Amino acid sequence: MKLLWSPSSPYSSKVRMAAHFLGLKLNEIRVDTNTAPAILVENNPLGKIPTLLTDDGASVFDSVAIMHYFDRLAKGKLYPSKKGKRTDVEVLEALSDGICDCLLAIIYERRFRDEEKVHQPWIDRQWKKATSGLAHLSANLPKSAKKLNGGHLALAATLGYLDLRFKGQWEADHAPLIDWLAQFEKKFPAYQELKPSA
């Protein structure tokens, strides 16, 4: 399998961590979405990462779809089998990804607009959503499980992205999440290698 990815992408980080956790071998191909490389746009009409190219020639895109594809390959080792617990994990993943959506909206607003056209109320709105999500997670930490799951990996990728792009802007208000991440890293030592990076 080939994974089209970028080091700074939290969604790429999540699926790379999942593959490592499950022992799945990936041929990782770094791509720059800004240059619209042929291998990406030919396999994902949205031109977004991560995109997985399977051994049988299929394209799987959107990190959630890739996570569920991995889960099927690994015979259910990434998500709980019990419906209630699985829903909890899927909601955790959705919340974590949603926070990343807001953070990326801030980054893109600043990066791709001329300085005088940056719309601060839009940035403030996205930041409020992100911090609201973090506050919810701090007050409702993921239930400890005997083994890691897709929700844990999504949250770890989100916290890694915050550390990469928003260092010093969130930690003071969310100490429980910092403690949670320290415990996660003990269970998943490859985190430092696979977290979002510049």
Secondary structure as UniProt FT lines:
FT   STRAND          2..5
FT   TURN            7..8
FT   HELIX           10..22
FT   STRAND          27..30
FT   HELIX           33..35
FT   HELIX           38..41
FT   TURN            42..43
FT   TURN            45..46
FT   STRAND          51..53
FT   TURN            55..56
FT   STRAND          59..61
FT   HELIX           63..73
FT   TURN            74..75
FT   HELIX           83..112
FT   HELIX           115..117
FT   HELIX           120..139
FT   HELIX           150..165
FT   TURN            167..168
FT   HELIX           171..173
FT   HELIX           175..187
FT   TURN            189..190
FT   HELIX           191..194
//
